[in-house]
Structures are given as structure tokens and as C-alpha cells.
């Protein structure tokens, strides 16, 4: 990150050595602010940090990184103190040299000049050490996930997730010859997996006919509902750079799951959250502008390396899928109220689609790297007789804003980190799977009433 900042200043603004020196100091200062906000919390709340990481099932060996971070920060602080002292002494000597020259004491002035020159070499060495220490510290900090909220249950696997809301009504009653969605797709020519393999590879279905129109209808329905709820519609790029992916926590945690364009140093987005949240990277937003509410429809790309088996058949697991994301940037005091409001928004969508669903509070071991608290939504797939995840709604607190330096100025003029949240509202592939399976009848597949004005048809037959 230091190198990026230096290149920016030196190429565009640094017309002489004085400005270059100023740019270097500004870049270093920004990096210190970014790291110190994390290190300060780790230092002051070490017990809470360690307990939170244990809730994520970190081993004693993994927990040692917290000790390493604090030791490295001690070195950074000690090195900085020595550097500051030498710089202060050099300033004092420089003034003294000027005074001696004015008094005609050239020999004494020359002796001090030699001392200052020797000190400059020491300064150069300390500055190089400081850059190396800060880079090492930054790399360590990037390996530490967000600390779970106190309400997050302990656990290691999805089986340990906590049921926050169950489905109390009867499940759909299907005909005896009910089909799974992949067989319905063949029967009604809705999407084609084999054609996707021909064009691209496994996990890239081709939607066609009423299948394609159903996709488009769902996209428009979800976007309209988000806009009605006060979210600004965004149409972001599908490719992002490394800084953007790092800002929301995809790097270094999820690099193996992302498709990369190595020649250009770009990544295909796994979710619209990544470019949309980064719109406000490196900005201080006005208090009056909070909350900032954004929504975006994008294709999403995930490698899903190693996924196989019956549970990922058909649309249950694909490498490209469509999703509508809702993102909020809020005052820290409001983030958990906002989380509940976003959960209600997703619940409302599923009610309108007439889909049975349940809500899970994720345990520490199943929660995302950047999340402080996550609620997953699962819909019941009647033909498969299993639950399919269709949304995650998460509060990241300051984890992302600390990386992105996304701040706001409070009533007293103090600059603070905002909180970020996002949720799928909704992911289409599994929604389509559940809609097709749950609504199949002897006459065809019934389309929920909420979608009629978007599809232009009430049945797939």
C-alpha cells in the first residue's frame, strides 16, 4: 500500500524533492492511521479479541499472531521514537549551523554539518526499517478476521448454527411425480447445463425462454423492492482492483474463490458488495448523509473450488449467478437496528414470493471472515426436501471501514469510522430452484402473484 501511495504522488504531484518528501510522509501517516486503529483496539481489548477468535475456533498457534502484532507494534513505536529524536536533533543542529555561519564561525559550522550528514544516514536506515516493520505489521493485521458480536454462538460447522426463526406453516404439497428443478428445466426448456459446459464449463447454466424471462422478472422485482425501501440503485463494474477487493475483506481471505485477470491485476466480483461499498473508500462522509443506502444487481462469479456431490447439483451451486445486493453505511449507534431492518426486508421478499424460509444466526466457525454477526436465510426446496441458502445479511461494524478509511464527522467535528452492512436481496439461482420445485402442479409451474406483472405469464406449461 505504501508503494501505491508513493507512485500516486510522485507521478502526479511531486514536482521537486520537497514535495516528494511531503508525499512520502503523508503516505506513511495514512498507513499508520489505518493500522493504529486496529492495533489500538487489539492492545486495549486484548482479552475480548482473544475470546472472539476462540469463538471462531482459532487454535493456540493461530492466536499467537496477536502477540506477534503487539511485539511488532512495540518495535514500530520504538523505532519511530528514535527516528523522531534524531530528526528533532538535526533540526536543532541545522539552526545552530545557521547561527554559527552568521557569526563567521565557519569551521565549527562545518563540523556540525558533518554530524548532521552522518545523522541523515541513520535517518535513512531507520526510515527503511520503519517501512519494513509497517509492511510486516500490515500483512499480519490482514490475517486477523473480524471479532464476533457477543450474540454469536460458539460452534465449528453449519450444524452448530442457531435457529433464529423457524417456518411454522405447512410445506408445499407436491404431486407424486414431482421433479427436482434440473429435471423441470429439461421438461420445460428453462435452462441448459450441457450448453453451458459447451460455451464455458461446468457451473455456467444458459437460461432460455421462460427461464430467462423468470430470471429477468426476479431481478426487476428485487430491484424495485429495494428502491421502494429507499436504496439508491447502483450499476457497478464487474471487475475490481486489488485495493477494492482488500477493502471489503475478500483479500487475502477469499482469493482462492475469486476469478482473476492476472494480466491486468483485476478480479471478477463475487458479489456487488465489493465495488458498491468501496465507492466511499478514502472518504469522510457528512453526518447528515448517514445512512447511505445502496442496491445493485450484478452477475457474481465464484470458483467454489472443491464443491461436489448431490447437494451442489443443478442450481444449488454454480460459478456464475445473478444477485441483488443491499449495502448500508451507517452511524455505529444505528448498525444493529439497521441489521434487523435489513433482515425484515429480506423476509418481506420471501413472503411475497410465497417461499417457506427460516433464519439462522451463524456460529463463530461458520461466519465470514469480515462479519461481526450474520443471519442466513434458507428456503425449503420441496422436491429435494432440503434447505437452500439464499441470503446472508451481515454487520461488519468497523472491519471494512477501517481497511477502506471510510469515516464520518460527528456533531463535535470528530472523525470516526462508520459501520457497514450488506445482504443478499436476493440471490437468484437457488430462489429459481425453489420457485420451480415448490410451485409445480399437474398443469405446469405456477408463478407467484408478486411476479405476474414482471413475467407477463402466470404459468410455465
Residue pairs with C-beta under 8 A, 6 or more apart in sequence:
1 31
1 34
1 138
1 243
2 27
2 28
2 31
2 131
2 134
2 135
4 243
5 23
5 26
5 27
5 30
5 31
6 23
6 24
6 27
9 19
9 20
9 23
9 24
9 26
9 27
10 20
10 23
13 19
13 23
14 20
14 23
28 130
28 131
28 134
30 405
31 134
31 138
32 134
33 405
34 138
34 402
34 403
34 405
35 134
35 137
35 138
35 141
37 398
37 402
37 417
38 141
38 144
38 402
39 69
39 70
39 73
39 137
39 141
41 49
42 49
42 66
42 69
42 70
42 144
43 70
43 73
46 66
46 70
48 147
49 66
49 147
50 63
50 66
52 147
52 148
52 364
53 62
53 63
53 66
53 144
53 145
53 147
54 63
55 148
55 152
55 154
55 364
56 145
56 148
56 364
56 365
56 367
57 156
57 364
57 365
65 140
65 143
65 144
66 144
68 140
69 137
69 140
69 141
69 144
72 133
72 136
72 137
72 140
73 137
75 133
76 130
76 133
76 134
76 137
79 126
79 129
79 130
79 133
80 130
82 126
83 123
83 126
83 127
83 130
86 119
86 122
86 123
86 126
87 123
89 119
90 116
90 119
90 120
90 123
93 112
93 115
93 116
93 119
94 116
96 112
97 109
97 112
97 113
97 116
100 106
100 108
100 109
100 112
101 109
142 246
142 251
142 252
143 252
145 253
145 369
145 370
146 249
146 369
146 370
146 371
146 372
146 396
146 397
146 399
147 372
148 364
148 367
148 371
148 372
148 373
149 372
149 373
149 395
149 397
151 361
151 373
152 361
152 362
152 363
152 364
152 367
152 372
152 373
153 160
153 161
153 162
153 361
153 363
153 364
154 160
154 363
154 364
155 161
155 363
155 364
155 365
155 366
156 363
156 365
156 366
157 363
157 365
157 366
158 366
160 363
160 365
160 366
161 360
161 361
161 362
161 363
161 366
161 376
162 360
162 361
162 363
163 358
163 359
163 360
163 361
164 359
164 360
164 361
164 375
165 358
165 359
166 358
167 356
167 357
167 358
167 380
169 356
171 356
171 380
171 382
172 356
172 380
172 382
172 438
172 439
174 382
174 383
174 437
174 438
174 440
175 440
175 441
175 442
178 382
178 383
178 437
178 440
179 187
179 383
179 437
179 440
180 313
180 314
180 383
180 384
180 437
181 314
181 315
181 381
181 383
181 432
181 433
181 434
181 436
181 437
182 193
182 313
182 314
182 315
184 190
184 436
184 437
184 440
184 445
185 191
185 192
185 193
185 211
185 314
185 436
188 209
188 210
188 211
188 444
188 445
188 460
188 461
189 208
189 209
189 211
190 207
190 208
190 209
190 210
190 211
190 214
190 436
190 460
191 205
191 206
191 207
191 208
191 211
191 212
191 315
192 205
192 206
192 208
193 202
193 205
193 314
195 206
196 202
196 203
196 204
196 205
196 206
197 204
199 206
201 319
202 319
203 304
203 317
203 318
203 319
203 320
204 318
204 319
204 320
205 315
205 318
207 214
207 215
210 455
210 457
210 460
211 432
213 455
213 456
213 457
214 432
214 435
214 447
214 451
214 455
214 460
215 322
215 428
215 432
216 454
217 451
217 454
217 455
218 322
218 426
218 428
218 431
218 432
218 451
218 454
219 297
219 322
219 324
219 428
220 454
221 450
221 451
221 454
222 297
222 324
222 349
222 425
222 426
223 233
223 295
223 297
223 324
225 345
225 348
225 349
225 352
225 425
226 233
226 295
226 324
226 326
226 345
226 425
227 233
227 295
229 293
229 326
229 345
230 293
231 293
231 294
231 295
231 326
232 293
232 294
232 295
233 294
233 295
233 296
234 272
234 276
234 279
234 294
234 295
234 296
235 296
235 297
236 269
236 272
236 275
236 276
236 279
236 296
236 298
237 269
237 275
238 268
238 269
238 298
238 299
238 301
239 261
239 264
239 266
239 267
239 268
239 269
240 266
240 267
240 269
240 274
240 275
240 278
241 265
241 266
241 267
242 251
242 265
242 267
243 278
243 281
244 274
244 275
244 278
244 281
245 251
245 258
245 267
245 274
246 252
246 403
247 274
247 277
247 278
247 281
247 400
247 403
247 404
248 273
248 274
248 277
248 278
248 370
248 400
248 403
248 404
249 368
249 369
249 370
249 396
249 399
249 400
249 403
250 258
250 267
250 270
250 274
253 369
253 370
254 270
254 369
256 303
256 305
257 270
257 302
257 303
257 304
257 305
258 267
258 268
258 270
258 301
258 302
258 303
259 267
259 268
259 301
259 302
259 303
260 266
260 267
260 268
261 267
261 268
268 301
269 275
269 298
269 300
269 301
270 300
270 301
270 302
271 298
271 300
271 323
271 325
271 422
271 424
272 296
272 297
272 298
272 300
272 323
272 324
272 325
272 327
273 325
273 327
273 422
275 296
276 294
276 296
276 325
276 327
277 327
277 329
277 400
277 404
277 406
277 420
277 422
278 404
279 294
280 292
280 329
280 404
280 406
281 404
281 405
281 406
282 404
282 405
282 406
283 405
283 406
283 407
284 407
284 408
284 409
284 415
285 292
285 329
285 406
285 407
285 408
285 409
285 418
286 408
286 409
287 331
287 408
287 409
287 410
287 411
289 408
290 329
290 330
290 331
290 334
290 408
290 418
291 328
291 329
291 330
291 331
291 334
291 338
292 328
292 329
292 330
293 326
293 327
293 328
294 326
294 327
294 328
295 324
295 325
295 326
295 327
295 425
296 324
296 325
296 327
297 322
297 323
297 324
298 322
298 323
298 325
299 320
299 321
299 322
299 323
300 320
300 321
300 322
300 323
300 427
301 319
301 320
302 319
303 319
304 312
304 317
304 319
307 317
311 317
311 386
314 433
315 321
315 429
315 430
315 432
315 433
316 388
316 429
316 430
316 433
318 429
321 427
321 428
321 429
322 427
322 428
322 429
323 424
323 426
323 427
323 428
324 424
324 425
324 426
325 422
325 423
325 424
325 425
326 342
326 345
326 422
326 423
326 425
327 420
327 421
327 422
328 338
328 342
328 420
328 421
328 422
329 401
329 406
329 418
329 419
329 420
330 338
330 418
330 419
330 420
330 421
331 408
331 418
331 419
332 397
332 398
332 416
332 417
332 418
332 419
334 419
335 395
335 397
335 419
335 421
336 373
336 395
338 395
338 419
338 421
339 373
339 375
339 393
339 394
339 395
339 421
342 393
342 421
342 423
342 425
343 359
343 375
343 393
343 423
345 423
345 425
346 377
346 391
346 393
346 423
346 424
346 425
346 426
347 357
347 359
347 377
349 425
349 426
350 357
350 377
350 379
350 390
350 426
352 448
352 450
353 431
353 435
353 448
353 450
353 451
354 439
354 448
354 449
354 450
355 379
355 380
355 431
355 434
355 435
355 438
356 379
356 380
356 438
357 377
357 378
357 379
357 380
357 390
358 377
358 378
358 380
358 387
359 375
359 376
359 377
359 378
360 375
360 376
360 377
360 378
361 373
361 374
361 375
362 371
362 374
362 375
362 376
362 392
367 373
367 374
368 374
368 392
368 394
370 394
370 396
370 399
370 400
371 394
371 395
371 396
371 399
372 394
372 395
372 396
372 397
372 399
373 394
373 395
374 392
374 393
374 394
374 395
375 392
375 393
375 394
376 389
376 391
376 392
377 389
377 390
377 391
377 392
377 393
377 424
377 426
378 387
378 388
378 389
378 390
379 387
379 388
379 390
379 430
379 431
379 434
380 386
380 387
380 388
380 434
380 438
381 387
381 388
381 430
381 433
381 434
381 437
381 438
382 434
382 437
382 438
383 437
383 438
383 440
384 437
388 430
388 433
388 434
389 430
390 424
390 426
390 427
390 430
390 431
390 434
391 423
391 424
391 425
391 426
391 427
392 423
392 424
393 421
393 422
393 423
393 424
394 421
394 422
394 423
395 419
395 421
396 419
396 420
396 421
396 422
397 419
397 420
398 417
398 418
398 419
400 406
400 420
401 407
401 417
401 418
401 419
401 420
402 417
406 417
406 418
406 420
407 415
407 416
407 417
407 418
408 415
408 416
408 418
409 415
409 416
410 416
435 445
435 447
435 448
436 445
436 460
439 445
439 446
439 447
439 448
440 446
443 459
443 461
444 459
444 460
444 461
445 459
445 460
445 461
446 458
446 459
447 455
447 457
447 458
447 459
447 460
452 458
